[in-house]
Amino acid sequence: MRKYWNIIWFFGFFLVSLPILAQQNQVDSLRFWTAPDYTRLVFDVSTSPAHEVFLLNNPSRLVIDIHNARLKQKLPQPPASHPLFSRIRSAARNGRDLRVVIDLKAPVNPKSFALKPNRTYGHRLVVDLFTRKKKRSVAARKKNPRSTGRPRDIVIAIDAGHGGEDPGARGPHGTQEKKVVFAIAKKLEALIRNYPGMRPVMIRKGDYYIGLRKRMQIARRAKADLFVSIHADAFKNSRVKGASVFTLSRRGASSEAARWLARNENAADLVGGVSLDDKDDVLASVLLDLSQTATQEVSQSVAKQVLKNFRSIGKLHSRHVQKAGFMVLKSPDIPSILVETAFISNPDEERKLRSHAHQRRMAKAIFNGILGYFRRNPPVGTRMAAVKHTIVRGETLSGIAQHYGVSMKRLRAVNAMNSTRIRVGQVLSIPTDS
């Protein structure tokens, strides 16, 4: 009889333990990458994780305890060149928890949070590590590259959509939007850098995630004259194709595709761990109230120039500039456009987007559109606007050429000069295309 009750007790305990065992969190994988101001770790887990994150010193280590969890496979190791990580270790703790220890090369401030599943990923545990920055000297803070009084470059902020944890849309053959738009953005950056009087600023410089509002902040800190966001989105109908150019809509999108794209692009912040649900309406209304008519007009004019140049590449999705409520276009003080280079959901356009030659054509079309606008409308104080120079006592032709960043040969050719001799009061035309 006693043996019988022991058997009953054993099976009863086993049945009670099954739900506990079944609910154990499974850590499937770990991904990590470095952005300019932080390093992000992402654990893919089966359920929302209870966890603790803390630091140990001498040597510097980061400890991540995930409660009631087990590791499905070995964690990846960082390369020797990694700027922050030396080694990643893991072990079971207390018989049921998982402890991950990361040996650090520099002190950090950690921040952790859990993410719910979205259209791309399941449950995730995110740990952001912010490197403790050294205080800059007073002299360094006082430096201002625009305080010289000399004509400045026109600054173009280039925003390659998505990145890192947010791959964007995927083509039928698995092409990731974040990769092809970054390739196009880099080619556009090279074109702008090689043109005198213009300077590119890359919003993201690698494969990492930047929140939509942070993208605008980076452009604002750079004092950008134009913000260009580059995408290659998808649509539910794989036959939809063609390039489009968007500006901000104050009353919704101008087509069904534009509404669908705006909804999906703006939701990207959820991938990065920032919910817009409680902020978007209020912030949008404030920004739109601050929007200046002139800024909107510039955005529209630049968009028309870019769209015009796209006609020589292939089919347009729309012959007119589209309007949509993209978050990255809602900067009231910077003219902004969003270029939808193609529909990656279309097999033919997916193939073209993977072609380096086609990427160069797309970048060239965007560049020509931007250049076409600013040649006609150069901002005051820029090298493109400084087309006349009146010679004063003590100046030399070589000094003037150096001041404007043009060659002596080009300066003489534009002004039909047979020698380098100049006179006080003489007015020189300064070339803006050399």
Number of C-alpha atoms within 10 A of each C-alpha: 5 7 8 8 10 11 11 12 12 10 12 11 11 11 11 10 11 10 10 10 12 9 12 17 23 20 24 16 16 18 14 17 17 19 16 12 11 16 20 21 18 20 19 20 24 17 20 17 23 14 18 12 15 13 16 12 9 5 9 14 22 21 17 19 21 23 18 21 26 21 19 12 11 12 17 13 14 16 10 10 8 13 13 19 19 17 17 16 14 16 12 16 16 9 9 15 18 22 22 18 18 20 17 20 15 14 17 20 13 17 13 16 15 19 22 14 15 12 6 12 14 14 18 25 22 21 19 19 20 17 16 12 9 6 8 8 8 8 7 9 9 8 9 8 9 11 8 8 8 14 18 22 21 25 20 23 28 25 25 28 30 30 23 21 22 22 20 24 22 19 22 14 11 11 19 22 28 25 22 23 28 25 18 24 29 19 20 23 20 13 19 24 15 12 15 18 23 19 19 23 20 20 23 22 16 16 19 21 23 22 19 22 14 12 22 23 14 18 24 17 8 15 17 23 19 24 26 26 23 26 29 28 27 25 17 10 11 15 13 16 25 21 24 26 28 27 26 25 17 15 9 14 22 15 13 9 18 20 16 15 20 18 16 16 20 17 18 24 20 17 23 19 16 13 13 14 9 8 9 13 10 9 13 16 13 12 14 15 11 13 18 14 10 12 17 19 13 18 23 21 18 26 28 21 21 26 23 19 19 26 14 11 13 11 14 19 18 14 16 14 20 22 23 24 24 24 20 23 24 26 22 18 18 23 27 28 29 25 21 21 27 26 29 33 26 21 16 16 21 25 15 14 26 17 13 14 11 15 23 18 19 24 26 20 22 28 19 18 21 22 19 15 17 17 13 10 12 16 16 12 14 17 22 25 21 20 13 11 14 11 17 13 8 8 12 15 18 14 12 18 18 12 11 22 17 19 15 15 12 15 22 19 12 12 13 9 12 8 8 12 8 15 14 11 11 10 14 18 14 24 23 17 11 13
